[in-house]
Amino acid sequence: MGEFKKKIIEFIKLSRLPFQEPILAPVISGILTAYFMGYRVKNLFLVIFLVIFVAYLIEQATLYLNEFFDYEGDVLNKNYTKFSGGSRILSEGSLSKNAGFLAAIVTISILIIIGIFYLFTIYNLRPLFLLYGIIGVILGLFYSAPPFKWAYRGVGEIFIGIAFGIMGFTVGFYAISDHISLLSFLFSVPSALTVFAIILINEVPDYDSDIIVKKKNLVVRFGREKSILYIYFPAMIFTALISMLLGFLIFGIIGFVFSIILMIPMIFITSKWIIKHVKNFEKIEDMQKYTIFYNFIASFIPTALIMLKVLII
């Protein structure tokens, strides 16, 4: 029984559940934003359950496939952190390498079953769910998996930002509102930028092993320092600027000030770390943690602004 319990714990670690945040936060934010804007849908709880559960399954299958197909790089990686270099469950032999692939197959099988259930229940209510699901699978599941292996071609960071940030928020918004607008797309940009930043900052410690396994991600292409200075930092700054713009568009000067209050700590902490550590990358695990936290904040800014406006007006 002790050995079985140990395997269960190791499988949970393999699942890397905290990494569900970059997909679930935008989806839930999109749902709540549409709801507080006054939109409603029939079979509300079924629609919400399906969109959240499918998003979870796509991300979970992606994580399992990453563990399997990044196995060689994770074994070579000596600079791993809590947030990069894999779960270490496969690479350190706690579970066999094939466990990652088997877990992915089971997760994808459940995803297919949910897809069939959707086709026979609410397809006519929300037909675009099917398109969202197909694109999400292509961009997410093939991040490390062949034949596309986006992470090896220098587009993985962008595609995950699109799939989790933009598509995550807009599918949540669409689930309740039954439409996709320019406004919902704009709402999703801060989330997309910070998801992109999460992927980028997590690639920095993996730099040496990624070169060996011939990954051509942005950090390998541009180098660690340039990637931080000219890609990661601008993404965080644009997140702050767009969040402030959203604040003004949604709730005028009150929303603008509200967004500034939320964004100033992000700019300050990011700038401070870059000034001190961009040459040596010390305490990068702290920045990985902060970037995930700021993704959560950025994802829920539209929801918070809409709620604030509803409460005050």
WOFEN-V401109 format. One record per backbone hydrogen bond with DSSP energy under -0.5 kcal/mol. NH is the residue of the N-H (numbers start at 1). CO is the residue of the C=O. E is the energy in kcal/mol with one decimal. If there is no record, write none. Layout:
nh co e
NH CO E
NH CO E
This chain:
nh co e
5 1 -2.4
6 2 -2.0
7 3 -2.1
8 4 -2.1
9 5 -2.2
10 6 -2.2
11 7 -2.4
12 8 -2.2
13 9 -2.1
14 10 -2.2
15 11 -1.6
16 12 -0.7
16 13 -0.9
17 12 -0.6
19 16 -2.0
20 17 -2.2
21 18 -1.4
23 20 -1.1
24 20 -2.9
25 21 -2.5
27 23 -1.6
28 24 -2.8
29 25 -2.4
30 26 -2.6
31 27 -2.1
32 28 -2.7
33 29 -2.8
34 30 -2.1
35 31 -2.2
36 32 -2.8
37 33 -1.1
38 35 -1.5
39 34 -2.1
44 41 -0.6
47 43 -2.6
48 44 -2.5
49 45 -2.5
50 46 -2.5
51 47 -2.3
52 48 -2.2
53 49 -2.8
54 50 -2.6
55 51 -1.7
56 52 -2.5
57 53 -2.5
58 54 -2.5
59 55 -2.2
60 56 -2.8
61 57 -2.8
62 58 -2.0
63 59 -2.4
64 60 -2.3
65 61 -2.5
66 62 -2.4
67 63 -2.2
68 64 -1.9
69 65 -3.1
70 66 -2.1
71 68 -1.1
74 70 -2.6
75 71 -2.3
76 72 -1.8
77 73 -1.3
81 84 -1.5
92 88 -1.4
93 90 -1.4
94 89 -1.4
95 89 -1.7
99 96 -1.6
100 96 -0.5
100 97 -1.3
101 97 -0.7
102 98 -2.8
103 99 -2.4
104 100 -1.8
105 101 -2.3
106 102 -2.3
107 103 -2.2
108 104 -2.8
109 105 -2.3
110 106 -2.1
111 107 -2.1
112 108 -2.3
113 109 -2.1
114 110 -2.5
115 111 -2.2
116 112 -2.3
117 113 -2.4
118 114 -2.5
119 115 -2.0
120 116 -1.4
121 117 -0.5
121 118 -1.1
122 118 -0.8
123 118 -1.1
126 122 -2.4
129 126 -1.5
130 127 -1.2
131 127 -0.6
132 128 -2.6
133 129 -2.7
134 130 -2.2
135 131 -2.5
136 132 -2.7
137 133 -2.3
138 134 -2.2
139 135 -2.7
140 136 -2.6
141 137 -1.4
142 137 -0.7
142 138 -0.6
143 140 -1.8
145 141 -0.7
149 145 -2.3
150 142 -2.1
151 143 -3.6
152 149 -2.0
153 150 -1.8
155 150 -1.4
156 150 -1.2
159 155 -2.7
160 156 -2.4
161 157 -1.9
162 158 -2.2
163 159 -3.0
164 160 -2.9
165 160 -0.6
165 161 -1.5
166 161 -1.3
167 162 -3.2
169 165 -2.1
170 166 -2.5
171 167 -2.4
172 168 -1.5
173 169 -2.5
174 170 -2.7
175 171 -2.1
176 172 -0.9
176 173 -0.6
177 173 -2.7
178 174 -2.4
185 181 -1.8
186 182 -2.4
187 183 -2.6
188 184 -1.1
189 185 -0.6
189 186 -1.1
192 188 -2.3
193 189 -2.7
194 190 -1.9
195 191 -2.3
196 192 -2.4
197 193 -2.1
198 194 -2.2
199 195 -2.2
200 196 -2.2
201 197 -2.9
202 198 -1.9
203 199 -0.9
203 200 -0.9
204 200 -0.7
204 201 -0.5
205 201 -0.5
207 204 -1.4
210 206 -2.8
211 207 -1.8
212 208 -1.6
213 209 -2.1
214 211 -1.0
215 210 -2.9
221 217 -2.4
222 218 -2.6
223 219 -2.1
227 223 -1.8
228 224 -1.9
229 225 -2.6
230 226 -2.9
231 227 -1.1
232 227 -3.1
233 228 -2.6
235 231 -1.8
236 232 -1.9
237 233 -2.4
238 234 -2.9
239 235 -1.7
240 236 -1.8
241 237 -2.5
242 238 -2.9
243 239 -2.0
244 240 -2.1
245 241 -2.2
246 242 -2.7
247 243 -2.3
248 244 -2.1
249 245 -2.7
250 246 -2.8
251 247 -2.4
252 248 -2.0
254 251 -0.8
255 251 -1.5
256 252 -2.1
257 253 -2.6
258 254 -2.4
259 255 -2.3
260 256 -2.1
261 257 -2.4
262 258 -1.5
263 259 -2.1
264 260 -2.5
265 261 -0.6
267 263 -2.1
268 264 -2.6
269 265 -2.8
270 266 -2.2
271 267 -2.4
272 268 -2.5
273 269 -2.2
274 270 -2.2
275 271 -2.5
276 272 -1.9
277 273 -3.2
278 274 -1.7
281 277 -3.7
284 281 -1.0
286 283 -0.7
287 283 -1.2
288 284 -2.3
289 285 -2.1
290 286 -2.7
291 287 -2.5
292 288 -1.8
293 289 -2.1
294 290 -2.7
295 291 -1.7
296 292 -1.7
297 293 -2.0
298 294 -3.1
299 295 -2.4
300 296 -1.5
301 297 -0.6
301 298 -0.7
304 300 -2.8
305 301 -2.6
306 302 -2.5
307 303 -2.7
308 304 -2.5
309 305 -2.4
310 306 -2.4
311 307 -2.6
312 308 -2.3
313 309 -2.6
